Amino acid sequence: MSLPSVYQNKFAEKLTILNERGRGVLIRIYNIKKTCSDPKMRPPFLSDKAMEPSIKFINKKFPQLDVRSSTQHLGPVHKDKGDIARVLGPFYHSFLDVLEFRDHVYELLNTIDASQCFFDININYDFTKSYLDLVVTYVSLVLLLARTEERRLLIGLYHCAHEMSHGTSDPSFARLGQMVLEYDHPLKKLTEEFGPHTKAVTSALLSLHFLFARRNQGAEQWRSDQLLSLLGTAGTMLSPASSDTMACEYLSLEVMERWILIGFLVCPSALGSSPQCLELWRLALQGSLYVTLLRDEALQIHKVTEELLSSLKGYGKRVADLKECKEYAVAHSGSLHRGRRTYLRGAVRELEALLEDQPGLLGPKALFVFMALSFCRDEVSWLVRHAEHVTKTKTPEDFTDSCVAELLFLMEQLRSLARRQVGVLQRYHIQYLARFDALVLSEVIQNLSVCPEEESIILSSFVSSLSALSVKEVDDKEQFDFKPLRLDWFRLQAYTSVAKASLPLASNPDVGRVMNLIVFHTKLLDSLEELLAEASDLSDLCFYPRPVERMFAATMEEPSMLRFSISFPLLCSHFSRCLHPMCPEEYPHLKAVALGMCNRFLEEMARQASACILDACAEQHNLSEQLLPKHSASTVSKAKNKKSQKQPSKKGEAERDKPGAESHRRDRTLTT
């Protein structure tokens, strides 16, 4: 493939745009599904009895709807055609967006296959991540479309109303109707579609093998490795925490799990092609029972995969492997994640205390903050997802945790600390970029055996941009913007990852490793909020009100956790990230849900706080009552009797404690 055509493919730009577009279309289909399943929000004519004959006719004949010869069945539609077209217009065009998105994804995946692209998450991180994200987004969209039960009715009703109003059908209706029919059995169709892409998807997934195995460890291994501990290696406390794969260190384990399970779900033939594929698939199947599609829409991965593989010939051994992994996940995944949460509470508490006391450590140990946030986010997300979807279990304690509030609180503390000490992060890393990263990159460029002119210009511009940085820019509070540099690196990854590239990245991995380090350091200068969101965003919890409220109730019943209860109202601040510009109609509903949840948390905290204050006031009142003069009579009487040596009456009142007796130090040996 000639170099100009590589540039013309614009893989980096297309992957960026399609991933963002796909997310928006996914949210629109999700919104349609939720709207139509809610009796209060669904279009009124869908529940109108007069419309029932038309609805039955459309569902039966879809997509072969002859409006002109079916007037007897479609009379009610003709009567309200204007309102139907107006109300269902946004729904219909959302389904058209799915069709358009599918066309663009087809085209891009085919071009990537033709270019024989190289994928390795450790080297061309952005390229590999964007490719896998696109695959998962597309599969999730198709599965969510198939779950939208009234898709035929919505499209068919709009088509009829449109043709009645304009005298002709919408030109895209035929293709749209055919697409909806094809995805009545989505996984069967998806496996056919991804047959030609199996090689590319498999190569991208196999690059996760070592990383996923290293990250997917139990609490015992974490404890042995002293994960996230600064005190365990006190001698290197001031040394920068670095890695050849910086972004991979805080890459969500949940995201990797989703890539693996959904990737092999649509490319099952890869499981027999390599022992590593099978090992990676089995490992991912043992960690979770449900995988997220979008928000609270989850895939019961073992059940769905078993149904698919059972319908295909030659997958008997894989079905047996699947059942074995399911049994293991049911028996052990809960305790695995419970152990991780317990370890993280202690490790992150220690990390936060050290960084709060010595914020200068944030410079060299910034990576630890994002690793801690990512690990905590994964565990909280896993717990909430399974608490919602796992309804029958022999071990319900695996899906509840009265101490999760502390984990949420520590996450908020770390986020707040990073924001407050942004100056420390910037001063440290601007010097790191200018005095270390630029020099290392320059040395790597000089050691390249071949460096074509175009690639040389881009890499040299990176070195000159980084070398020109100075601490004075931080002191002057200048605004940094390294997005052009990161986009150029993304483009360069695409140019150098195709077959027969002039500068093959696969043969020059040092370029990728150094640039991954540089990208992380630049994000700490100009995109701290995005980095924090990437590592610790919990906005999806907005769609799990029941398990979140149960966790809050458990927190309020646990005395040792009461001090962390504020983490639940703070959690609601994440929910604003749920919004997407392609679905503005969600805003009022999400705002009401988020504010309602936050208000309930605050009201319950205020109620309990007021109850504690009232109890304390009542106790103080009782203590003050004991000091009133009327209670001194018995003491005076005893003193008088003692002087006159009279014996006290045996039938008298029980001896009362003197005021202040409650404050006397007790002897433990006598008390216990």
Protein Blocks (a to p, Z undefined) as FASTA:
>chain_A
ZZklmmmnommmmmmmmmmmmmmmmmmmmmmmmmmmpmklgcfklmgmklmmmmmmmmmm
pcbdcfklmmmmmmmmmmmmmmmmmmmmmmmmmmmmmmmmmmmmmmmmmmmmmnopacdf
klmmmlmmmmmmmmmmmmmmmmmmmmmmklmmmmmmmmmmmmmmnopacfklmmmmmmmm
mmmmmmlmmmmmmmmmmmmmmmmmmmmmmmmmmmmccfklmmmnogoiaklmmmlmmpcc
ddfblmlmmgcfklmmmmmmmmmmmmmmlmmmpmklmmmmmmmmmmpmbdcfbhjbccdf
klmmmmmmmmpghilmmmmmmmmmmmmmmmmmmmmmmmmmmmmmmmmmmmmmmmmmmmml
mmmmmmmmmmmmmmmmmmmmmmmmmmmmmmbdfblmlmgcfklmmmmmmmmmmmmmmmmm
mmmmmmmmmmmmmmmmmmmmmmmmmmpmbdcfklmmmmmmmmmmmmmpcfklmmnopacd
fklmmmmmmmmmmmmmcghiablfklmmmlmmmmmmmmmmmmmmmmmmmmmmmmmpcklm
mmmmmlmmmmmmmmmmmmklmmmmmmmmmmmmmmmmmpcfklmmlmmmmmmmmmmmmmmm
mmmmmmmmmmmmmmmmmmmmmmmmmmpmklmmmmmmmmmmmmnopacdfklccddddehk
lmpccdfklmZZ
